[in-house]
């Protein structure tokens, strides 16, 4: 037979575990929301940078092609090694 103190300790421990579980769940939810927001911001930045790059390519197509050829040449040299 369990004593009153043992029962109280079990109830108290269960409440503490439930409280910790609830707090962890809330923290995980908040972290998920922050991660989702950060991903959205990163997506917006990526789109704006892509639009900016596309604009530069349209404004200076020959220079852009020359840069692409140069970068390709350097990467080909590095790949051979």
N, C-alpha and C positions, 0 to 999 in steps of 0.2 A: 504494500500500500504506500502511495506517495504522500508526502506531507504537504501542507499548504505552501510552505516556502518553495518546495520543488515545483509545484504546479505554477506558482507565481513566476519562478525563474524561467520555466518553459514558455509561458505566455509572453513574458517580457522579451525573451530571446526571439520568439517568433515575430513579435511586433517589430523588433529591431531589424530583423532580416527583411521583413516586408517594407519597412521604411527605407532601408538601404536599396532594396530592389526598386522601389518607386523612384528614389532619387537618381539611381543609375539610369532608369528608363527615361526620366525627364532630361537628364544630361545627354543621353544618346539622341533623343529627339531634337534637342537644341543644336547639338553638333551636326546632325543631319541637315537641319535647316540652314546652318551657316555654310556647310559644304555645298549645298544646292545653290545658295546665293553666290558663293565664290565661283562656282562653275558657270553660272549665268553671266557673271561679270567677265570671266575669262573668255567666254564665247563672244560676248559683245566686243571685247578688245581685239580678238582674233579677226572678227568680221571687219572691223574698222581698219585694221592693218592690211587686210587683204584688199579692201577697196582702195586704200591709199596706194598700195603697190600696183594694182591694176591701172590706176590713174597715171602713175609715173611711166608705166610701160606704154600706155596710149600716147603720152606726151613725147616720149623719146624712144621710139621703137628700135632704131639702129643702135643706140647706146645700150639698151636693154639686151638686144641680141648679142652684142659684143661681150657684155658682162657674162651672159649665160654661156657663151662659147669658152670664155676664159676660165670660168669656174669648172666647166665640164672637162677642160684640158687638165687643169690642176688635179681634179679628182681622179682622172684616168691615170695620171702619173703616180699618184699616191696608191691607187689600186694595184698597180704593177709591182710595187715593192713588197 
